[in-house]
Amino acid sequence: MIYFTADTHFGSEKVRIYSLRPFVNLRQMDKIMIKNWNKTAKKDDYIYHLGDFGSYNTIKKLKGKVILIMGNYEINDKERDFKSFKSYKKYLLSLGFYDVIDERGLRKIFKDISDEEIYLTHKPMDCDPNCFNLFGHIHGHSRAKDFGLNVGVDCYNYKLVTVENINFLKKAIDEKIFDDNVFCQKSNLINKK
């Protein structure tokens, strides 16, 4: 099986508070997110984490083969503590990550979702307008865009995102069930007049 997630921020009290996560403390937040993860993922499942993982040692408590696509927090850690992406990746692999992809993201065909490439990246502003995208970074502020989906934990009850979740929401985008009212921006309102 394949799953997706982003913005777990394990070990971050700041994110717990500023993202208004419904946990009484950091310990509870991490415990529930780890429990939710391990209830879904099995040892041989692949989990694509689209950045801002948090405390890297948490990987030792998680089931599955985690492919981490660097987010802004990982970029900061790499630049602060490592001489190169290669040394940073080597460190994360030694902790238990299955693979680490740099901030350029990953283009991949997931047959259970689409016969076309899907672009996985951290920030929605880095998405490719010419294909379907999965991203994170914006926590719970918006789940769907007309070009892709936010797979951040804040949008999915702090659980991994399944292929079924993605297919359901992708279909709503592709078939225009999510219309301009879902995706409208202030500029749409101004141009309307």
N, C-alpha and C positions, 0 to 999 in steps of 0.2 A: 504494500500500500504506500501511497504518497500523501503527505500532508504539507501544509504551509502555515507559516506564522511570521510575526514581526513584533518588534517593540515590547518584548517581555520585560526588559530592564530588571532582570533578577537582581535583588540586593539593593535597589535604589529607593530610598525613602523619599527623595525629591520627586521622583516620578509617581510614586504612590499618592502623594499629596496633590501635586499639580495636575495629575490626570484624573483626580477625583475617583480613584479606584476604591471600591466598596469594602475595604479590608480594615480591620481595627488597628493593625500594625504591619510592619514589614515582614515579620516572621510568618504571619497568617497569609499574606499575599503570596510569598514564595511557596509556602506549603501547599496552598490550593492550586496554584498554577502547575506545580510539579505533579501533584496528584492528578489533575485533569489531563495533563500531557501523557502520563504513564498509563492512565486508564484507557487512552485511545491508541497510542503507539505501541507497537511490538518491537522486539529487538532488531528485526531485519527490515523494518519500514524506513523509508526515506522521508526526512523532514527538511524542507527548505525554509530556513530562517532568514527573512529578508532584512536583517540588520537590527542593531541596538539590542543585543542579547542580554547584556548586563554582566553580572559576576560570572566570569568564565568557568570557575570551578563547579558551578551548578551543572555543567555538562555531565559530570560524573554521576549525577542522580537521575538522568533522563534516559528513557528508552529510545532506541532508533539510531539511525545513521544521520547525523545532523550536518547539513551543508549550510554553512553560514555565508551569506552574501553581506559584505561589509556595509554598515550604515555609518552615520556621522560619528557615533560614539566609538566604533571600531577604528575609523580613520584617525580620530583624535588619539586613541590609545597607541596605534601604530606609530604615528608621527612623534609622540612623546617618548615612547619606551623602546622603540626598535629602529634599527638602522635601515631596514628594508622590508618590503612586503614578504619576501622569502623567509626572513628570520621570524617575522610575526606569524606567518602561516605555520612554520615549523613548531613554534611554541603552542599554538592552538591545537594542532594535530597531536602533539604530545599529551595534551590534557584530555583528548577523547573526541574532538570534532572529527567528522568523517572527511570533510573538505572545507576549504575556505576560498571564496571567490572575491576578487577585489571589487572596488566600488564601481567598476564599469558594468557590473551585473552579469546576467546569464541569459542567453537566448536558447530555448530548448523546446522541443516538441513533446508534449505530454498527450499521448494518444487517447487517454481517457477524457481529455478536455477538448482537444482540437487537433486537426491534422496540420495546422499551421503553427509556426513558432509563437511562443509566448515569451515575453520579455519580463524577467524578474529583476527588480531594482529596489533600492530603498526609498527614494523620494519620488513622489508623483511628478514633480517638475522634470525629472530625468527620464520619464517614460517615453516610449516611441509612439508617435501618433499613427503610425502605419501598421500597428499590430495590437493584439490584446496584451494587457500588462497586469502584473501583480506587483504590489508595492506595499510599503508601510509608512513610517515616519509621522503620520498625522494622527496617530492614536485613534480615538473614537470620533473624530470630527466629521468623517464622511466615509461610508462604506463603499459606495459605488460612484464611479465617474464614467463618462461615456466612452472612455478609452481603457477601462480596467477596474480592478478591485483592490481595495485596501484589505490586506490579510492580517492586520494588527490585532493582537489579543483583545484590545479594548472593544472591538466590534463584535466579538464572538464569545462573550461570556468567559473570557480567559481560557479558552480551549483552542486546540489545533483546528485549522480550517481543512475540511475534507474536500475531496474532488466533487462530491455531491453538492456541497455548499457552493462551490465555484460554478459548477454547471448550471445550477438553478439561477444564480444571479447573472451569469453570463448570458443565459437565454433571455432574461428580462431586458438586458441591455441590447442584445442583438435583435430581438423582436420588437424593440421600441415600447415595451411595456413600461419601462422607466422612460418617461418622456422629458420634454424640456423643463417641466416643473421640478423634476428631480435634480436636473443638472444646471438650472439657471444660475447665473451670476448677476451681480449688480449691473454689469455692462449690458446684459440682455434687457434689463428693465429700462435703462436709459435709452437704448437704441429702439425700444418699442414705441416711443412717443413720436 
